[in-house]
Amino acid sequence: MTSVVDQRRVASPPLRAAQAPPAQPGGRPAQANPAAVLVAIWSGAAAAVALWFLNTPSVSGFGDWLTSAGRITGLLAGYSVAVLVALMARIAPLERGVGSDRLARWHSMGGRYTVSLIVAHALLITWGYAVSAHTNVVHQEWTLLRSYPDVLMATVAALLFVGVGISSMRAARRKLRYETWYYLHFYTYLAIALSFAHQFANGAEFMNSVGARVFWAGLYIVVAALVIWYRVLVPIDGALHHQLRVHSIIRETPDTVSVILRGRHLRELQAEPGQFFRFRFLAKGLWWTAHPYSLSASVTDSLMRITVKGLGDHSSRLAGLAPGTRVVAEGPFGSFTPGRRRRRQVLLIAAETIARTRRARLHIIVGTRSELGFDPLSAQALASLPNLADHDVYLCGPALMQAEVTQALRTLGVHRRRIHSESYEF
Ligand SMILES: Cc1cc2nc3c(=O)[nH]c(=O)nc-3n(C[C@H](O)[C@H](O)[C@H](O)COP(=O)(O)OP(=O)(O)OC[C@H]3O[C@@H](n4cnc5c(N)ncnc54)[C@H](O)[C@@H]3O)c2cc1C
């Protein structure tokens, strides 16, 4: 094993360096296969289009074609909204098997398609109805809003979806605080509620088929149940069961602290090295938001540790936490675990004391690139590591560093599938 460490040595923790957790009586927790999840998602999309096909004996004339395209985009939009919510429901097997950052990427890419489908649906339906009724689109839109059941609510919903989409665009994201962007996303729940009724009231597929209504309502009910289960009930149950509290704070560097948490039955969590929890510290100014931090030591039955660099208001305030503060930890999440490994040799970029205890070859790099006078993670520098192409590489750090190092590793012949990374930015 080879480790490249890019931070100052951390103080010895009262916990062991990260190791795989001992096997639990129930075996390994369930993990979804990413390829199988994608197949399931695309199959659902095909089923949504099949609803249109089964309810459309024939398509004749330009207006009909436009309306059909509007119905298909509407069905796909209604379906993908449910999928987007499910991807973010923190469903444990998905989080473990697919990984939180990949789920977030799918969600963000799917979000762009969904907003496009919603806009296309509104335009195509209005245009198609206008062509069939031999009127103009403005008049047709006015008729739809005034005379068709629940279309006004659906239009408000569409505007909310578009607004959330705009707030998630890179340029807007950079200007918004993370919390502002996050809470704006809650408007999607309102938008889903507002848009649901118009699907059954106006969708030809649903008006004529009880089976289609049951299938569609079932989809939304299952997703709602998953959200309530995984985002509300599981964290509450975990908090009551594990009774986590801050045990102590260890200052590691001027801007980094380790937070040791004490609780009960923590081994039952089956947390693996490389995973993270979303921590809600029930202290003044912190209780209302949960932030993700990775484990920095193996979890014992009564202790867990995170190591946090103060970057903003939440992370900087952890240094001042009083021992005894109650903590709600949701997780474990993430698939950045030893389970991804394919080769015997491992290169860890950004590790800690593990290297010493596991007798790994250790390269300590302290300082910025300008302080060092060279880039220790460039292709040229990494090329000096023996048998690099035969390693699995676990890479952790800011997005730009990950992109640059991944590029360097690929240049040096490390296969894409053996470069494992997890983003710190959702
Ligand atoms: C999977 C994962 C594991 C992480 N592990 C660690 C770790 O072990 N140690 C560590 O020091 N940092 C870790 N981070 C980063 C840490 O979560 C952020 O630095 C912290 O949340 C910043 O919050 P802030 O209010 O202090 O700063 P802010 O200035 O408010 O936020 C800085 C950036 O952090 C991110 N962020 C802020 N709030 C959240 C949130 N609630 N959820 C997700 N991202 C948020 C956003 O990208 C934001 O732009 C991890 C992040 C992720 C996604």
The ligand as an SDF file (V2000), in Angstrom:
LIG
                    3D

 53 58  0  0  0  0  0  0  0  0999 V2000
  -19.3990   13.2180    1.2710 C   0  0  0  0  0  0  0  0  0  0  0  0
  -18.7000   14.3670    1.9680 C   0  0  0  0  0  0  0  0  0  0  0  0
  -17.7970   14.0980    2.9650 C   0  0  0  0  0  0  0  0  0  0  0  0
  -17.1380   15.1570    3.6010 C   0  0  0  0  0  0  0  0  0  0  0  0
  -16.2290   14.8800    4.5860 N   0  0  0  0  0  0  0  0  0  0  0  0
  -15.5650   15.8930    5.1720 C   0  0  0  0  0  0  0  0  0  0  0  0
  -14.5940   15.6320    6.1970 C   0  0  0  0  0  0  0  0  0  0  0  0
  -14.3500   14.4890    6.5860 O   0  0  0  0  0  0  0  0  0  0  0  0
  -13.9640   16.6780    6.7480 N   0  0  0  0  0  0  0  0  0  0  0  0
  -14.2040   17.9820    6.3480 C   0  0  0  0  0  0  0  0  0  0  0  0
  -13.5880   18.8950    6.8840 O   0  0  0  0  0  0  0  0  0  0  0  0
  -15.1230   18.2570    5.3940 N   0  0  0  0  0  0  0  0  0  0  0  0
  -15.7990   17.2490    4.7980 C   0  0  0  0  0  0  0  0  0  0  0  0
  -16.7270   17.5300    3.8320 N   0  0  0  0  0  0  0  0  0  0  0  0
  -16.9700   18.9270    3.4710 C   0  0  0  0  0  0  0  0  0  0  0  0
  -17.8970   19.5560    4.5200 C   0  0  0  0  0  0  0  0  0  0  0  0
  -19.1810   18.9300    4.4750 O   0  0  0  0  0  0  0  0  0  0  0  0
  -18.0790   21.0380    4.2080 C   0  0  0  0  0  0  0  0  0  0  0  0
  -16.8150   21.6490    4.3050 O   0  0  0  0  0  0  0  0  0  0  0  0
  -18.9880   21.6820    5.2060 C   0  0  0  0  0  0  0  0  0  0  0  0
  -20.2970   21.1700    5.1070 O   0  0  0  0  0  0  0  0  0  0  0  0
  -18.9860   23.1850    4.9200 C   0  0  0  0  0  0  0  0  0  0  0  0
  -20.0500   23.8130    5.6220 O   0  0  0  0  0  0  0  0  0  0  0  0
  -19.8420   25.2810    6.2120 P   0  0  0  0  0  0  0  0  0  0  0  0
  -21.1800   25.7920    6.6450 O   0  0  0  0  0  0  0  0  0  0  0  0
  -18.7750   25.2530    7.2390 O   0  0  0  0  0  0  0  0  0  0  0  0
  -19.2560   26.0950    4.9830 O   0  0  0  0  0  0  0  0  0  0  0  0
  -20.0210   26.8400    3.8130 P   0  0  0  0  0  0  0  0  0  0  0  0
  -19.1530   27.9940    3.4500 O   0  0  0  0  0  0  0  0  0  0  0  0
  -21.4570   27.1110    4.1640 O   0  0  0  0  0  0  0  0  0  0  0  0
  -20.0160   25.7450    2.6660 O   0  0  0  0  0  0  0  0  0  0  0  0
  -18.8470   25.4810    1.9010 C   0  0  0  0  0  0  0  0  0  0  0  0
  -19.2010   24.4110    0.8660 C   0  0  0  0  0  0  0  0  0  0  0  0
  -19.4840   23.1710    1.5620 O   0  0  0  0  0  0  0  0  0  0  0  0
  -20.5800   22.4900    0.9400 C   0  0  0  0  0  0  0  0  0  0  0  0
  -21.6730   22.3810    1.9240 N   0  0  0  0  0  0  0  0  0  0  0  0
  -22.0870   23.3040    2.7950 C   0  0  0  0  0  0  0  0  0  0  0  0
  -23.0990   22.8540    3.5420 N   0  0  0  0  0  0  0  0  0  0  0  0
  -23.3320   21.5920    3.1260 C   0  0  0  0  0  0  0  0  0  0  0  0
  -24.2740   20.5900    3.5000 C   0  0  0  0  0  0  0  0  0  0  0  0
  -25.1650   20.7760    4.4640 N   0  0  0  0  0  0  0  0  0  0  0  0
  -24.2410   19.4010    2.8220 N   0  0  0  0  0  0  0  0  0  0  0  0
  -23.3520   19.2020    1.8220 C   0  0  0  0  0  0  0  0  0  0  0  0
  -22.4220   20.0910    1.4500 N   0  0  0  0  0  0  0  0  0  0  0  0
  -22.4250   21.2790    2.0800 C   0  0  0  0  0  0  0  0  0  0  0  0
  -21.0090   23.3190   -0.2540 C   0  0  0  0  0  0  0  0  0  0  0  0
  -20.3320   22.8260   -1.4140 O   0  0  0  0  0  0  0  0  0  0  0  0
  -20.5010   24.6960    0.0730 C   0  0  0  0  0  0  0  0  0  0  0  0
  -20.2540   25.4470   -1.0840 O   0  0  0  0  0  0  0  0  0  0  0  0
  -17.4100   16.4940    3.2180 C   0  0  0  0  0  0  0  0  0  0  0  0
  -18.3560   16.7420    2.2120 C   0  0  0  0  0  0  0  0  0  0  0  0
  -18.9910   15.7000    1.5920 C   0  0  0  0  0  0  0  0  0  0  0  0
  -19.9900   15.9940    0.5230 C   0  0  0  0  0  0  0  0  0  0  0  0
  1  2  1  0
  2  3  1  0
  2 52  2  0
  3  4  2  0
  4  5  1  0
  4 50  1  0
  5  6  2  0
  6  7  1  0
  6 13  1  0
  7  8  2  0
  7  9  1  0
  9 10  1  0
 10 11  2  0
 10 12  1  0
 12 13  2  0
 13 14  1  0
 14 15  1  0
 14 50  1  0
 15 16  1  0
 16 17  1  0
 16 18  1  0
 18 19  1  0
 18 20  1  0
 20 21  1  0
 20 22  1  0
 22 23  1  0
 23 24  1  0
 24 25  2  0
 24 26  1  0
 24 27  1  0
 27 28  1  0
 28 29  2  0
 28 30  1  0
 28 31  1  0
 31 32  1  0
 32 33  1  0
 33 34  1  0
 33 48  1  0
 34 35  1  0
 35 36  1  0
 35 46  1  0
 36 37  1  0
 36 45  1  0
 37 38  2  0
 38 39  1  0
 39 40  1  0
 39 45  2  0
 40 41  1  0
 40 42  2  0
 42 43  1  0
 43 44  2  0
 44 45  1  0
 46 47  1  0
 46 48  1  0
 48 49  1  0
 50 51  2  0
 51 52  1  0
 52 53  1  0
M  END
$$$$
